[in-house]
Amino acid sequence: MTEEEKEILLDALLFYRDERNLDCLPMDKNYKYYDTDSNGVVNYDSADAKDANNLSNLIQLFSR
């Protein structure tokens, strides 16, 4: 993958994260995103939490 392709992919990942407002989810002390239900129960398995954590990992990978 060329540097230009990495930049395009990184821009797309950041755009998708921002459009979904995933970086607004709370994070735990280990910097993992989580979601809460209406009762305040922490959930790492919601679609948003999974997407936020996966995107965060990909953004870190391609930011190097």
C-alpha positions, 0 to 999 in steps of 0.5 A: 500500500502506498503512502497516498493510499494509506492517507486516503484510507485514514481519511475515510476511517476518520470521516466514518467515525465522525459521521457516526459520532463514535468518538463521543462514546465514553471510554474506560481506563484502558481506552476502550469505548463502551455503550450503556443501556437505559439502565446504565449498564456498560456494554462493550458488545453493542454495534457502536462500541464494537465499531468505535473500538475497531475503527480506533484500532484501524486508525492507530494502525494506519497513522503510523 
